Amino acid sequence: MSDGVTDGATGVIRVLVAEDQSMVRGALRALLELEPDLTVVAEVGRGDEVLAAAREHRPDVALLDIEMPGQDGLEAARELAAELPDVRAVVLTTFGRPGFLRRAMEVGAAGFLVKDAPVAELAKAIRAVVAGERVIDRDLAAAALAIGATPLSGREADVLREAADGATVADIARKLFLSEGTVRNYLSSAIGKTGARTRVEAARVAADKGWL
């Protein structure tokens, strides 16, 4: 049994909670610790604190909110999968976007659940991923299959992310080290692929589908 596996002496599953809202984080901890076989060994409020906390505390499972300062939960899940594969990442989100689910699976997350799921379901999911299973919200799984993979290339997505923040073509070109003509081409292509009329609308559509 590896260093990051459930405590063999007690059978208790060690959990790390990553959530930027302190009240939600505290509530999650309190609810999880009502379960006799779960204990929260670490809490962080930023995505870029997850890996260090996991190295120090060696949880079995990391519960990761998607939207956090520093870096998002998907990037934190990717880092865990690469550096601490014994730590099973379960992504939690308020936003039931199918594209997020697809990206979570691509980065190696073991689970993907919406935050309004009952705590009993979350506890069951934690036990399941420790046992080697993958746990996915059923409604999101069906929606992800219906929508399909993102049609955007990596560069189109990069350009749209910048456009969503209101950056000009010149700003985007400087930040991404591209020519302004290339940026316009990527924006035009992304607008066409999303069925939008403007780059702002294209960014919103892509974000709603979890493609950004």
N, C-alpha and C positions, 0 to 999 in steps of 0.2 A: 504494500500500500504506500502510495507516494506521500510527500509532505503535505500536499494540498487536499487530501482526501479526508472524509468524515472521521472524526475522532473514534478510533476503534474501541477505546475503553468505555466510552459513554454512548456511542451511537448517535451523538448530536451533530447535526449538519451546521457548519460554520458559514455565515452569510455576511457579505459586504453590501451595504446599501449606498448607492450613489444617486443623490437627488438634490437639486439646488434649493428647493423650498424647505426650510428647516422644520416647519410645522408638519409638512407631509412626511419628511424623513423621520421625524420623531414618532408620528403616528404609525408608520410602517414598522418601525422597530418595536414599538409597544405591542402591536398586533401579532407580529411574527413570534415574539418571545412568549406569547400565550401558548404557542405550540410546544409540547414537551420535548420534541426532537430538533428544534431549531434554536440557534442563538446568533445574534448579530455581533460580530467581532470587530466591525469597523464601519464608520460612516464618513462619507465625503460629500462636499457640495459642489465640486467641480469635476468635469470630465478628465482634466489633465492631472488630477490627483489619484485617479483610480489605480493605475498600474503600480505606483509606489506603495499605496495602501495594501494592495493585493500581495506585493512582495513581502511586506512586513508582517501581515496578519495571516496569510495563507488560507483564505476562505475556500470553501468548496464551491460556493455559488456567489456570483456578483449580480445584484439587481441594478440595472442601469437605466436611468431616465434617458430619453433621447435628447431632449433639449437642455443642455447645461452650459455654463460658461467654461471657457478654456478650450474644450473640445466636446463634441457631441458623444452620446452614448454608443453610437455605431462605431466611431473611431476608437473609443475605449475598448469595445468588444473586439475589434480587430487586433489591437495591441495585446490584449489578454490571450487571444487565440495563438498569436505568434510567439509570445514570450512565456506565458504561463498556461499551457493548454489544459492542465488539470483543473483550472478554475473555469467553471461553466458559467457563461454569461447568459442572463435572461434580460431581455430588453423590455422595458415598460414604457408605454406611451399614452398620452391623453389623446393623441391624434391617430385615429384609425385609418391611416393611409396605407393602401396596399403596397405602394412602392417602398415604403419604409421596411415592410416585412421582407420583401425580396432582397433589399440591401442588407438587412440584418442577417439573413441566411448566408449571403455571399461573404460576409466578414467573419463567419464562424460562430454566430450566436446559437445557443442551444435552445432558446425559447424566446417567444415574442407574445406579450400579452398587453391588453389595454388596462389602464389603471383602475377602471371602475369594476373590474372583476372582483368577486368576493374573495376575502382573505383566505378562505378555505381552499379556493381554487388555486390561489397563488402558492400556498403551502404545498398543495398536491403537485403543482408544477415543479417546485424546488426539489421535492423528493424524486420526481420522475427524471429530471435532468441529471441528478446525482447518480441515478441508476443507469444512465447512459441513453436515455430517451431524448427525443426532441419534442418540445411542446409549443404548439402554435394556436393562436386564436382561430377558431373554425371559420368565423365570418370573414376575417381578413384573408385567410388562406383562399377561400372561394373567390373573393374579390380580386386578389392578386392574379389568380389564374385567368380571370375574365379580362383583366386589363393587359396582362402580358408584360414583358420586360420593357425597360425604358427605350424609347426610340432615339434618345439623344446620345451623341458621342460624348466622350469625356470633355473635350474642349467646348462643345456646345453648352454642356452643363456648367462648366466653369464661367463662361461668358454670361450665361443667364443669371447665375448667382450674383455676379457683380452688378448686372443691370437691375436686379431686384432691389438693390440698395440705392438705386438712383444714380449710379456712376455714368458718366458720359462715355461715348465711344473712345475719345482720347484717353480718358482715365483708365478704361478697361485695357486699352492697348498698352499703356505704360505699365500697368500692374502685371499683366500676363506676358509681357515681352512679345507682343504681336503687332503687326501693322494695323492701322485703322481700317484698311480695306478688308483684311482678314477678319477682324472683329465684326464688321458689317456683314460679311458672308456667313459667319457662324450665327449671328443674330437672325438673319433672314432664314436660314435653314431651320433654326430652332422654332421660329414663329410658324413656319410651314408645318413642321412635325407635330406641334401642339395644337394646330388648328386655331391659333390666336390671330388677332389683328394687329397687336402691338407687342413690343418686347416686354413691357410691364405685364400685360395680360399673359404672355407666354410664360414668364417667370412665375406668375401666380398659379397658372394651370399645372406647370411642372412641379411646383412645391406642393400643391394639393394632392398630386398623385404620388408624392414621395420620391420624385426623380432627382431632386436637388439635395 
